[in-house]
Amino acid sequence: MAKLGGLGKGMAALLQVTEVVDETKKYFVCPIEQIRPNRNQPRKHFAPEKLEELAASIREKGIIQPLVVTKKEDHYQIIAGERRWRAAQKAGLHEIPVVIREATPDAVMELALIENIQRQDLNAIEEAQAYRSLVEQFSISQDDVAKRVGKNRSTVTNSLRLLKLPENIQRDIVEERLSMGHARALLSLDCPESVEKARHEILQRQLSVRATEELVRKLKVNPHPAPAKRMQQPDLLMTALEEQLQKRFQSRVAIRKLGAKGGRLEIHFNDSDELTRIVDLLEI
């Protein structure tokens, strides 16, 4: 039986590999139209600019690492390498190298999840969703997931916590508007309203992770801070009247409002001579 390598602890037992007489049947150059993606592929987000970069590299160097596929009735289904397959299409390739792995449908799904996690091909949300799929689809514990993907239990647990965040924040992480550091800080907030306030502040002010942690601390102490007082708009009529009086008396004049209706008029003077001049103008 052909030996499997690099699949992670316990993965060889998942794959039902058949005896292969002709080893060349396991590796060959396959027409690209005969290859189909796996609908259970954990990776959902393929950044267009990254695909273009990979396509440019493939045009120049070709595909260095073959795709891993399994044989279906009329096509080959991708187990690992969908990003390379997409980039190869952009690069205009008609054939790409593949390696065939015979596996049950469940094994294909688990292998696709674990292969992507181990290669760190997933963004943080996709990785969390992959862990959740392993737990739910195969009824295994977080400890078992950690062992299969070669990570600490705490890593798996903290990753799964990301899925508790609102969908718009998960999307921010996928699209790299928020980092894992921002996400970890937001997870410590219990109030959904506070989470949204913090997100708004982070995006509007482009806060660093450290500044976000400080913001979160403040929101924990005071989840409903009083809105900043708006500066009182100047009264254009009073301003115009002040200017007229200042021209009339050739001195600084201030009109102070006191309450809804009342107020006082202030005419400033520097010495007794100036006061006398102002009194004369008032014709008192």
Secondary structure, DSSP 4 states (H G I P E B T S, - for coil): -PPP-SS-TTHHHH--PPP-S-GGGTEEEEEGGGEE--TT-S-----HHHHHHHHHHHHHH--SSPEEEEE-SSSEEEEE-HHHHHHHHHTT-SEEEEEE----HHHHHHHHHHHHHHTT-S-HHHHHHHHHHHHHHHT--HHHHHHHHT--HHHHHHHHHGGGS-HHHHHHHHTTSS-HHHHHHHHT---HHHHHHHHHHHHHHT--HHHHHHHHHHHHH-SSPPPPPPPPPP-HHHHHHHHHHHHHHTS-EEEEEETTTEEEEEE--SSHHHHHHHHHHHT-
